Amino acid sequence: MLGQICHPEFYNNTESEYQEAFIIHGSHSSVRIYYCKFPNTYLSEIATHGMHSYLSHRTQPHTITLRRTDKFHMLHTPERVELFRILAKLFYYLISGRSHCGYLFNYNGNPIHKIVTPTPPLLVLS
């Protein structure tokens, strides 16, 4: 999801003010889920000016908060069950169309919702 939020078609979308990013990080026998909400203006300025000169060109200060779950230890059954419950809710949220995650966000200009007519195969003569 992080790669998708960097495309202009998402951060220039007038139907959304922000893009969401989720990261599932596993290390040895533990898992954490990270979440962040990026304002479109922030993403646009980063893409336009680059990471290093963003601070000198920004039009307004942005507050970005990185949130995370507690660490889930996969060796403990109750924690493993709780992680799977949270993952099921996260996946349901992502496919619901309410999440602001790239093409998963249900907006009018989303190319996933356009009907595509197949083109006939090219006839190759040998």
C-alpha atoms as one frame of an Amber mdcrd trajectory, in Angstrom:
protein
   0.000   0.000   0.000   2.851   2.410   0.614   3.927   2.258  -3.005   0.461
   3.165  -4.224   0.095   6.369  -2.211   3.005   7.912  -4.120   1.127   7.999
  -7.450  -0.392  11.355  -8.519  -3.704   9.732  -9.428  -4.253   9.034  -5.729
  -2.956  12.147  -3.970  -4.497  14.431  -6.628  -7.889  12.764  -6.132 -10.399
  15.480  -5.209 -12.739  12.970  -3.552 -10.239  12.163  -0.817  -8.220  14.408
   1.491  -5.812  11.700   2.617  -4.332   8.286   1.822  -4.046   5.452   4.320
  -1.187   2.998   4.674  -1.049  -0.266   6.611   2.057  -2.329   7.275   2.100
  -5.789   8.807   5.548  -6.283  10.319   6.666  -9.710  11.472   9.849 -10.406
  13.374  10.779 -13.855  14.631   7.656 -14.985  16.482   5.900 -11.636  16.865
   3.742  -9.418  14.647   2.722  -5.755  14.771   0.404  -3.748  12.523   1.314
  -0.147  11.711  -1.121   2.453  10.373  -0.679   5.981   9.088  -2.895   8.593
   7.427  -1.046  10.822   4.930  -2.648  14.126   3.813  -2.726  14.491   0.021
  -0.966  17.872   0.218   1.918  16.257   2.099   2.269  13.481  -0.504   2.078
  15.980  -3.351   4.800  18.191  -1.870   7.074  15.205  -1.203   6.603  13.987
  -4.799   7.182  17.468  -6.255  10.189  18.602  -4.226  11.741  15.324  -3.145
  12.414  14.011   0.298  15.443  16.191   1.059  14.131  19.594  -0.064  10.561
  19.089   1.192  11.170  21.052   4.410  12.292  24.194   2.594   9.400  24.087
   0.061   6.433  23.034   2.173   3.404  25.295   2.113   2.022  24.235   5.486
   3.287  22.086   8.352   1.843  18.591   8.491   1.333  16.410  11.525   1.637
  12.747  10.655   0.979  10.202  13.399   2.216   6.649  13.055   0.030   4.265
  15.040   0.746   0.655  15.894  -0.800  -2.270  17.666   0.768  -3.996  20.612
   3.138  -6.793  19.745   1.358 -10.094  19.138   3.396 -13.130  20.181   2.575
 -16.016  17.869   3.554 -18.606  20.470   0.661 -17.521  22.726  -2.692 -18.768
  21.475  -4.858 -15.890  22.811  -2.583 -13.292  21.172  -2.533 -15.246  17.908
  -6.340 -15.449  17.916  -6.606 -11.700  18.608  -4.212 -10.936  15.735  -6.322
 -13.009  13.326  -9.470 -11.196  14.490  -7.832  -7.830  13.845  -6.524  -8.981
  10.453 -10.005 -10.161   9.455 -11.417  -6.734  10.391  -8.582  -4.987   8.540
  -9.125  -7.031   5.362 -12.871  -6.422   5.553 -12.215  -2.671   5.898  -9.850
  -2.735   2.914 -12.328  -4.489   0.614 -15.330  -2.455   1.823 -14.451   0.532
  -0.367 -14.293   2.902   2.625 -10.529   2.653   3.021  -8.489   5.340   1.296
  -5.935   2.834   0.017  -5.261   3.300  -3.671  -7.628   1.425  -5.949  -9.427
  -0.092  -2.965 -11.066   3.284  -2.254 -14.491   3.414  -3.889 -14.486   6.761
  -5.710 -16.133   7.737  -9.003 -12.949   7.874 -11.095 -11.634   4.516  -9.892
 -10.571   2.582 -13.018 -11.449  -0.716 -11.339 -15.145   0.191 -11.606 -15.019
   0.910 -15.333 -16.290  -1.696 -17.758 -13.529  -2.794 -20.080 -14.395  -4.353
 -23.405 -11.904  -6.961 -24.523 -10.046  -6.257 -27.712 -10.085  -8.972 -30.357
  -6.817 -10.880 -30.676  -4.488  -9.825 -33.439  -4.387 -12.125 -36.399  -0.828
 -13.138 -37.094  -0.109 -14.571 -40.525   2.998 -16.604 -40.966
